[in-house]
Amino acid sequence: MSPNTPNAFIGFLIDPGMETLKSMGLFVTAGLLEIGGGYLIWLWMREGKPAWMGLLGAVLLTLYGVVATRQPADFGRVYAAYGGIFIALSILWGWRVDGVTPDQYDLVGGMIALLGVAVMMYAPRN
């Protein structure tokens, strides 16, 4: 099967290779660093938490920038696809950390965003 056929893309979805799994892990790691860092700064600036939380948040945000550079694709594609990961992780963060239960539209929107990530990052290309 040619790597540029629709069946190759379906095959990826069923059995992703190690590079794909590494890339997905980098996306999740970057997302948790960005959301966690932003959340700590939010707590410091908006809810009066200690300054060390804001400083730790800044460190996490810096690490997010470093982790994102480990992706195998070019900057534009990585950051566009990362947007979908950020959407899904933000929904999960809001649910698990802030206690805001996602509704059906949050879930559908998150799934659409993740489908976009799969197409942009992992569809077979020449």
Secondary structure, DSSP 8 states (H G I E B T S, - for coil): --TTSHHHHHHHHHS--HHHHHHHHHHHHHHHHHHHHHHHHHHHHHH---HHHHHHHHHHHHHHHHHHTTSSS-HHHHHHHHHHHHHHHHHHHHHHTS-----HHHHHHHHHHHHHHHHHHHS---
